[in-house]
Amino acid sequence: MWAGWFAGDGRPIVPIDYMRQEVFRRGCAYDVRQKAWPFILGVLPWDVDEREREILWARRKAQYHEIKSEWYGVGEVFDRQDIQEERHRIDVDCRRTDRTQPMFLAPSSSNPPTPDENSRRAFTFSPNPDEIGAQALPNEHTEKLCEILLSYGFYEKHLADPTSSSPLHAELSHSTSNPHILLDNTPPSPSLRPGPRLECRGNTGYVQGMSDLCAPIYVIMKGDEVMTFWCFVNLMERMKQNFLRDQSGMKRQLATLQQLIAVMDPELYRHFGE
């Protein structure tokens, strides 16, 4: 069914609303999810042909590698105190995320992975590997998950900084929710600033539980690091309020729930208040 929704040049022959309704109504077969999720999450634009999509995706790849290059292989950043703390939070969570999933199975303790100091990859991600204790050993996929989540923190800092004048900041501010902008050869003006995101300043970076949202995407994308990152970014556009470090988003939701219970079930509300 999915393939039948596209013409020979890759342009859809059905409206995006129809696609979403059908996916909502019928679900999405496992072998189709890798193709469908980037459209559903808004990473890839729907109403363009395959050539235009390839242009956009090349820009997305370049953006991701530019973000990652800010810390990957840069010792003075990677070993900075705040980044070490972030690495520790991410590493601890990723070591216990979906370890029964084949991609995340721990290697045998009798045959541990060998660190690669030059690339600073998977098995050196934790700032304090000797303190891991009984936690499962990482593998190449849990390591890649760590890298995606750390890069997401740097991505968030770009968007949350209202003083930044970098072209990357301007492009990211306007292309995440509207990928069509990346098809325009003229970058958005650096003077333009994101609006609603500024309320999240001070709440950027990794928060426990993000790995549980990122891991299923990584599995469905079959380990595609860049696609996983952008799908996760767009998912977090919807979920970010649940992951603010000051817990203000969760508190608002609990307050709303409290108000609903007071109206819908006053007796239960009074019971909770006793």
ROTIZA-822465 format. One record per residue (C-alpha): residue number from 1; y, z, x. Coordinates in Angstrom, 3 decimals. Example, Ala and Ser with C-alpha at 12.3 -4.5 7.8 and 13.67 -1.06 7.14 Angstrom:
2
REC seq    north       up     east
REC   1   -4.500    7.800   12.300
REC   2   -1.060    7.140   13.670
! end
This chain:
274
REC seq    north       up     east
REC   1    0.000    0.000    0.000
REC   2    2.465    0.913    2.773
REC   3    2.159   -2.428    4.583
REC   4    2.716   -4.252    1.301
REC   5    6.200   -2.761    0.993
REC   6    7.486   -4.813    3.947
REC   7    8.244   -8.517    4.403
REC   8    7.165  -10.441    7.481
REC   9   10.343   -9.564    9.375
REC  10    9.840   -5.855    8.725
REC  11   12.512   -5.555    6.039
REC  12   11.370   -3.536    3.003
REC  13   10.926   -5.357   -0.292
REC  14   11.152   -2.146   -2.337
REC  15   14.116    0.266   -2.587
REC  16   14.008    3.478   -0.582
REC  17   14.108    5.558   -3.774
REC  18   10.947    3.831   -4.979
REC  19    9.250    4.566   -1.645
REC  20   10.173    8.238   -1.850
REC  21    9.021    8.534   -5.454
REC  22    5.660    6.951   -4.657
REC  23    5.116    9.159   -1.603
REC  24    6.044   12.217   -3.671
REC  25    3.727   11.154   -6.509
REC  26    0.731    9.878   -4.529
REC  27    1.057   11.607   -1.200
REC  28    0.762    9.823    2.114
REC  29   -2.571    8.887    3.707
REC  30   -3.102   10.494    7.116
REC  31   -3.253    7.172    8.975
REC  32    0.057    6.063    7.422
REC  33    2.060    9.219    8.175
REC  34    2.964    8.190   11.716
REC  35    4.753    5.143   10.276
REC  36    6.077    6.758    7.103
REC  37    7.502   10.081    8.294
REC  38   10.305    8.568   10.441
REC  39   11.540    6.736    7.335
REC  40   11.099    9.720    5.027
REC  41   12.976   11.988    7.437
REC  42   15.740    9.441    7.973
REC  43   15.098    8.813   11.666
REC  44   14.707    5.084   11.048
REC  45   16.896    3.259    8.526
REC  46   15.053    1.713    5.605
REC  47   17.019   -1.394    4.685
REC  48   16.965   -3.261    8.016
REC  49   14.497   -5.607    9.693
REC  50   12.245   -4.850   12.652
REC  51   14.653   -6.343   15.211
REC  52   17.470   -4.067   14.069
REC  53   15.114   -1.114   14.100
REC  54   14.176   -1.855   17.711
REC  55   17.865   -1.890   18.683
REC  56   18.400    1.455   17.013
REC  57   15.288    2.967   18.559
REC  58   16.357    1.921   22.051
REC  59   19.588    3.865   21.513
REC  60   17.657    6.867   20.200
REC  61   15.397    6.877   23.270
REC  62   18.401    6.698   25.584
REC  63   20.069    9.590   23.749
REC  64   16.979   11.770   24.051
REC  65   16.497   11.128   27.744
REC  66   20.189   11.819   28.370
REC  67   19.867   15.173   26.587
REC  68   16.669   16.068   28.432
REC  69   18.138   15.064   31.797
REC  70   20.620   17.930   31.470
REC  71   17.842   20.409   32.303
REC  72   14.713   18.512   33.353
REC  73   14.414   18.609   37.144
REC  74   17.831   20.302   37.448
REC  75   17.019   23.584   39.126
REC  76   20.425   25.209   38.721
REC  77   20.134   24.718   34.950
REC  78   16.390   25.227   34.520
REC  79   16.491   28.559   36.361
REC  80   19.729   29.831   34.841
REC  81   19.345   33.245   33.189
REC  82   20.074   32.100   29.632
REC  83   17.730   29.123   30.001
REC  84   14.992   31.352   31.451
REC  85   15.267   33.540   28.352
REC  86   15.112   30.466   26.122
REC  87   12.097   29.130   28.036
REC  88   10.306   32.429   27.601
REC  89   10.855   32.481   23.829
REC  90    9.653   28.895   23.499
REC  91    6.690   29.275   25.835
REC  92    5.360   32.403   24.097
REC  93    5.487   30.688   20.696
REC  94    4.012   27.375   21.816
REC  95    1.063   29.097   23.500
REC  96   -0.012   30.448   20.122
REC  97    0.892   27.495   17.906
REC  98   -2.020   25.683   16.216
REC  99   -4.413   26.304   19.116
REC 100   -7.365   25.252   16.948
REC 101   -5.778   21.800   16.633
REC 102   -7.588   19.505   19.130
REC 103   -4.351   18.416   20.825
REC 104   -3.394   22.039   21.495
REC 105   -6.762   23.460   22.537
REC 106   -6.455   25.755   25.523
REC 107   -8.079   24.571   28.761
REC 108  -11.028   26.521   30.061
REC 109   -9.975   29.710   31.859
REC 110  -12.500   28.844   34.571
REC 111  -10.705   25.550   35.206
REC 112   -6.966   26.260   34.812
REC 113   -4.401   23.463   35.176
REC 114   -2.712   22.904   38.502
REC 115    1.100   23.277   38.590
REC 116    3.173   20.278   39.641
REC 117    6.220   21.723   41.387
REC 118    7.934   18.360   41.806
REC 119    8.140   17.487   38.147
REC 120    8.349   21.132   36.930
REC 121    6.079   20.176   34.095
REC 122    3.782   21.926   31.752
REC 123    2.285   24.744   33.598
REC 124    5.504   26.024   35.178
REC 125    7.535   26.077   31.963
REC 126    7.230   29.835   31.535
REC 127    9.741   31.686   33.723
REC 128    7.262   34.563   34.136
REC 129    3.729   33.109   34.134
REC 130    2.284   36.348   35.515
REC 131    3.452   38.237   32.420
REC 132    1.650   36.053   29.881
REC 133   -1.349   38.395   29.882
REC 134   -4.052   37.524   27.371
REC 135   -2.214   34.573   25.836
REC 136   -3.948   31.201   25.879
REC 137   -3.379   28.869   28.801
REC 138   -1.051   25.931   28.096
REC 139   -2.081   22.292   28.209
REC 140   -0.116   19.057   28.537
REC 141    0.657   18.979   24.806
REC 142    1.822   22.583   24.445
REC 143    3.988   21.907   27.472
REC 144    5.451   18.787   25.886
REC 145    6.151   20.801   22.754
REC 146    8.066   23.277   24.934
REC 147   10.118   20.455   26.444
REC 148   11.006   19.054   23.023
REC 149   12.128   22.444   21.757
REC 150   14.200   23.220   24.848
REC 151   15.839   19.790   24.586
REC 152   16.613   20.550   20.949
REC 153   18.612   23.572   22.096
REC 154   20.716   21.340   24.353
REC 155   21.142   18.860   21.492
REC 156   22.427   21.674   19.265
REC 157   24.915   22.798   21.890
REC 158   26.365   19.258   21.961
REC 159   26.963   19.296   18.220
REC 160   28.244   22.862   18.070
REC 161   30.900   22.418   20.772
REC 162   34.162   21.372   19.068
REC 163   35.901   20.954   22.437
REC 164   33.485   18.375   23.820
REC 165   34.899   14.908   24.378
REC 166   31.749   13.321   25.782
REC 167   30.604   10.004   24.250
REC 168   27.159   11.528   23.687
REC 169   28.675   14.351   21.607
REC 170   30.577   11.883   19.439
REC 171   27.590    9.597   18.966
REC 172   25.207   12.423   18.114
REC 173   27.673   13.961   15.672
REC 174   27.657   10.880   13.479
REC 175   24.313    9.188   13.978
REC 176   21.783   11.913   13.133
REC 177   22.152   11.669    9.374
REC 178   23.344    8.049    9.436
REC 179   21.252    6.058   11.931
REC 180   22.939    2.783   10.853
REC 181   25.852    3.789   13.090
REC 182   23.634    3.097   16.103
REC 183   23.434   -0.563   15.083
REC 184   27.174   -0.876   15.651
REC 185   28.094   -1.814   19.216
REC 186   31.280    0.256   18.961
REC 187   30.612    3.965   19.629
REC 188   32.271    6.400   17.235
REC 189   35.569    7.829   18.380
REC 190   35.194   11.000   20.489
REC 191   38.088   12.461   18.514
REC 192   35.889   12.717   15.438
REC 193   34.316   16.128   15.056
REC 194   31.345   17.327   13.006
REC 195   32.320   19.503   10.072
REC 196   29.602   21.663    8.474
REC 197   27.801   22.250   11.768
REC 198   30.624   24.346   13.163
REC 199   29.489   27.230   10.987
REC 200   26.371   27.374   13.174
REC 201   28.261   28.087   16.409
REC 202   26.650   31.042   18.147
REC 203   23.442   30.300   16.274
REC 204   22.211   27.454   18.458
REC 205   18.980   27.430   20.411
REC 206   15.370   28.264   19.767
REC 207   14.398   30.726   17.048
REC 208   10.851   31.951   16.408
REC 209    9.005   29.678   13.986
REC 210   10.584   26.386   15.053
REC 211    7.406   25.569   16.960
REC 212    5.444   25.793   13.700
REC 213    7.610   23.017   12.229
REC 214    7.590   20.868   15.353
REC 215    3.842   21.047   16.083
REC 216    2.617   19.148   12.957
REC 217    5.149   16.396   13.644
REC 218    3.924   16.131   17.241
REC 219    0.326   15.801   16.036
REC 220    1.161   13.155   13.427
REC 221    3.218   11.221   15.992
REC 222    0.190   11.372   18.315
REC 223    2.125   12.962   21.134
REC 224    5.117   10.589   21.013
REC 225    7.731   12.893   22.537
REC 226   10.857   10.974   21.549
REC 227    9.814   10.302   17.952
REC 228    8.723   13.922   17.547
REC 229   12.105   15.097   18.788
REC 230   14.138   12.982   16.367
REC 231   11.870   13.740   13.402
REC 232   12.242   17.431   14.225
REC 233   16.031   17.076   14.518
REC 234   16.251   15.525   11.065
REC 235   13.897   18.093    9.568
REC 236   16.057   20.863   11.024
REC 237   19.114   19.298    9.379
REC 238   17.521   20.536    6.160
REC 239   15.961   23.746    7.498
REC 240   18.541   25.035    9.979
REC 241   19.905   27.729    7.673
REC 242   16.506   29.425    7.852
REC 243   16.748   29.646   11.647
REC 244   20.172   31.119   12.331
REC 245   19.951   33.895   14.895
REC 246   22.119   36.227   12.827
REC 247   19.743   35.632    9.868
REC 248   22.717   34.854    7.618
REC 249   20.902   31.924    6.005
REC 250   17.868   34.009    5.105
REC 251   20.092   36.817    3.809
REC 252   21.874   34.359    1.493
REC 253   18.552   33.130    0.138
REC 254   17.313   36.681   -0.439
REC 255   20.571   37.522   -2.230
REC 256   20.096   34.483   -4.455
REC 257   16.511   35.525   -5.182
REC 258   17.711   39.020   -6.053
REC 259   20.203   37.573   -8.539
REC 260   17.546   35.374  -10.126
REC 261   15.144   38.302  -10.554
REC 262   17.925   40.354  -12.135
REC 263   18.399   37.628  -14.758
REC 264   14.801   36.472  -15.265
REC 265   12.986   39.822  -15.026
REC 266   15.346   42.791  -15.397
REC 267   12.467   45.273  -15.544
REC 268   11.101   44.116  -12.186
REC 269   14.632   44.146  -10.757
REC 270   15.119   47.777  -11.827
REC 271   11.714   48.652  -10.346
REC 272   12.722   47.219   -6.966
REC 273   15.948   49.185   -7.145
REC 274   14.193   52.517   -7.668
! end
